[in-house]
């Protein structure tokens, strides 16, 4: 059976389930006004039956190449009485639209969106036949890895997701903390790995894997164990492929080690925390010259999805136009040529000349005990770098404009009580960062830079 035939069969199943509702949904959202994104998003028809699928080597699942990352669900202006900040109606609409257009993999965690992502995801997916979607969630026992707490987290996931089995279950953020010591505390010393293997044997977990951040020694250790891993989730994009901007090792090595063992990869951070969709004007022009009708982000998604060993590529799509753009990119995927890969490698080298901070707004460092909005501070700095608003040379004719843009934007995006000036260097955030950022150092650097700009008189 060809890949195209498999795709057709899978899509017919979706159409049977969704019926006229799918077409109605497509028509409705096709007329939605586009959110302004600086011209970096492509427009055009959103195909409803051309999604590219990959087949799981472990279970034979036919999985959409575009996976929905549920870490950035839309938020309401005010939380509910229980603190839930997620806009459930918006989540339902995004889920309905994605399923109608062939997306069937949904990735969440007990810690996403202040702990409410699983619940919102479960409510949205419960409205669709269970056997038409694949649910992924995680053992996110970062702070309290006792057996009792880990078991409670595991069982709570089933309750929140309203399901009696998990399709893809992950040990979350393997490689962080104190390396192998932390790994063993979280999963081995408490007996959780044996428990999860038993759960897979019983069918309550259909695929067992892990997501990697951090110490490559842990990565190699995990692959050396006498455990059958069904998949591994890695960070992979055209910057990290050779240059390791996020983790301590490049994605080419991570993917290569999986390929040697015939383990499929689930991809996270295809946009490098959004930075590959918010490039500076020079890089945007470079990509647009090659593909005027394609979005800037589509280059990154094509790169992430091109390797044959990739099962699915996750994207945290908060807005409808981002979902639509990614569906276009993978409906169907146009694999990169060798020449296009070389072009993106050249683009990556140019990009690395701009000193951005590898923050992907995952919020793992939050809340800060001193009230600092750490991601907002770091992302404002990155945004100004990409927009050319980080003033350096006072002799530059644009210095005054860039200085004002940086300072005014900083006060607008980050309330004064939550700015970097309030960092006391407690370092509690550093071991929590999956990107290995020395958060304290970066906060102090940005604060000193801000103070320098404020004190200068022009």
C-alpha positions, 0 to 999 in steps of 0.5 A: 500500500502506498503512502498516498493510499494510506493517507486517503484511507485515513482521511476517509475515516475522518470525513465519515466521522465529521461528516458535513460538520467538517466542511462547515468548520472549514468554510467558517474558519476559511473566512476568519480575519487573519491576525496580523503577524508582520507579513510572515504568514502565507495566505491561501487555500487550506487543504482539507484532505492532503495532510502528510502522514507517517506510520509508527514503526511501533504500533502502525499508527497513521500519525499526522506529520503536524502534531498539535502542541498544547502548551500554548492554548488561548487564554481568557482575560480573567481566570475562572474561580478555580484559576483556569485561564484557558479559553475553552471555546477557542480551544474547541474551535482550534481542535475541531478545525485541526481534526477536520484538516487531518491533524490527529496527534495532540501533545500535552502535559500536567504542567502546561498552561498553569496545570490546566492544559490536560483538562482543556485538551481532554474536553475538546477531544472528548467531542471526537471519536477516541480512536481517531486521535492520538493523545500524548502526555507526560510524567512531569514530576520535576519538583516532587518525584516520589512514587506516591506523587508520580503515581498520582500525577499519572492517574490524574492525567487519565482523569483530566484527559477523559480516557482509559489509555494514553497513546504516547506517554513520555518521561518529561524533560530527561537530561535536566537537573543534575543529569543521570542523578536527577534521572534516576531520582525521577524514574528509577529509584522510585520504581516508576520506570518498571510501573510504566513498562507494566502499564505499556504491557497492559495496554494503558500506555500504547507507546512509551518514550521520553523527551530530551533536554540538556545533558547528552550523557543522559541521552546516551545512557537512556539509549544504552538501556535494555528498554524498548523505546517506541519514540523519543522527542527531541529539539530539531530545527535548522539552527540546532541541526549543526549549531546546538543553540538550545541543548548541549549537543546538535540535533544532527547527533540526536536524530542520528543516534535514533536512526541507528536504532530505528527509533522514530523522533517526535520533533519539538521546537521546530521554530526555535521558540518562535525565533524562526518565524520572527526573523529580522527583516534581512533574513525575511527578505532572504527567505521571501526571495526564494519562496515569495508565496510561502511563510517564513515559518514554512521553511522551518517546518519543511526542514523539521518534517523532511527526515523520514525518521520523524513521526510528527512535528509539534507546534504550539498553535495559539492562533488560527492563522498559525494552524492554517499556515502549518496545515498548508505546509504539510498538506502535503509536505514538500521535502527539502532538496539538498540545495535548500538544506544548504541554503537554510544552513547559510541562513542559520549561520547568518542568524547566529551572528545576532545575539539572541537568547535561546528562550522558547517561552516554555514557562518552566522557570515560572513563577519567579519567587521575586515576581520577575516575568523572566520569559517576558524580559528575555523575549523583549530583548530577542524581539528588539535584536530581531527588529534592529532595536538594540542600540550599540553604537552612539554614533549610529544615526538610528541610535536614538530611535533604537534606544527609545524603542527598546526602553518604551517597549520594555516598560510596555511589555514588562511591568516595572515590578516584574523587570530584571532589576528585581533579580537577586541572583537566587538561581532557582530558575537555572536548573529548571530551564530546558534550554540550559540558559544561565537565566540569572546572568542574562537577567543581570546583563539585560538590567545593566543594559537598560540602566545604561540606556536610561542614564545616557543623555542624548 
